[in-house]
Amino acid sequence: MCRADGLGARVWADGEVARGEIALDARHAGSPHHAHGGVTAALLDEVLGTVAIIHRIAAVTGTLEIRYRAPAFLGHTYQLSARLLGIEGRRVKIVGEMTGPDGLVAEAAGTWIRVDLGHFAPSPHGKGA
């Protein structure tokens, strides 16, 4: 299950596309006035992962490449979107982007790996271990 809500984002399915929105604030800060690049990456990871859920594919992030195009500023609202590019065996290719008031902020491309649902069971060493 995706946890973009922990970052304050709203993520939803729009047909076969995953969409999201976030208003960046102080908890997302990196350098002054800017969101941390890791926050941008986490948001894109969640929205791309939502595409697998939309397609009813149990999968985990295998690779995630982020291409930063412009800064994301605190105090502004940004949109995210992602779509399925293709499936090759266990590999699920997904692409997405984050845009804001001034246009493209970041692009993402990743490979999710299909897993069986047992992958998401609690650790045998205790919950959260």
N, C-alpha and C positions, 0 to 999 in steps of 0.2 A: 504494500500500500504506500502510496506517495505521501510525503509529509511536508508539502510546501506550506501548509497552514502554520507550521512552526516558525516559518520565516515571515508570516503575515501575508502570504500570497493567497489568492483565490484561484483555483485551477478547475476547469470543467471541460467536458467533451462537447464539441461542436461538430456533430457527424463523426467523421473519421479523423478529425483534427483535434488536438489538445490545445486549449487556450488558457492563458493565465493573465493575471493583473496584480501588480504590487505597487504600493505607495512606499517609496524608500524613506526611511527615517534614521535617527541616530543609532539604533541597534544594528544597522547595516553598514556603518561607517568603516572606511579604510583610511585614506588620507583625508584631510579636512575637506568637507563639502562633497566628497565622493563616496560612492558605495565601494566596498571591498570587492575585488575581483573574484574572490572565493564565494561571495554571496551570489554574484551573477552566475558563476559556474553551478552552484547548488540549485538555483532556481531553474536553470536550463536542464540540469540532470533530472529534476522532478517532472518538468513538463514533458521532456522526451520520454521518460519512463511511463507517463500517463498514456502515451500512445500505445504501448504494449497492453496496458489494461483495457483500453478502448477496444483493441482487437482480440481481447480474451487470451492473451499470451502471458504465461507466467515466465518472467525473465528478470535478470539482474544486469546492471551496467557492466559491460566488458571493457569498453573503451569509450572515452568521451574527449573530443577535441573541441576546444573553444577558441574562436578567433575574435579577439576584442577589436572593435572598430571605432568606438568613441566612449568617453566616460559616461557613467551613470551617476547623476547628481542626486544627493539627498534632497528631499522635499518635492520630488517629482514622481509622477505615476508612469509606470512602464507596462507594456504589453508583451506577452510571450506567446509563441505558437510553435507547434511541432507536428510533423506528419511522418507517416511510414514511407520509407524509400523502397524497401524490398526485404524479402526473406530468402536466406541461403542456408538451408539445413537448420542448424540450431541458432544461426546468427540472424538477428533482426536489425536491419539498418534503419536508423531514424535521424531526421534532420530537424533543426528548429532555429528560432531567432528570438532576440529581445529587441524591442523598439521602444522609442520614447518620443518626447516632444520634438526632438531634433533629428529623428530618423533612427537608423540602424545603430544599435549599441554593440551587439555581439551575435555571432553565428555559431551554431553547434552542430556537430555530426558525431554520431556514436553508433556503437554496436552493442546491442543487448543480447545476452545469451539465454536461450530457453532453459528452464530448469523444471523439475517436477515440484509439485506443491509441498512435498516434504522438506524442501530446501528452507521453507519459511517456518518450520517447526522450532519451538524453543530449544536452546542449547541443551545438550545432555548434562552439562555442568551447572545447570540452574539458569533461570531466566536472566537474560541480559549479560551472561558471562561471556 
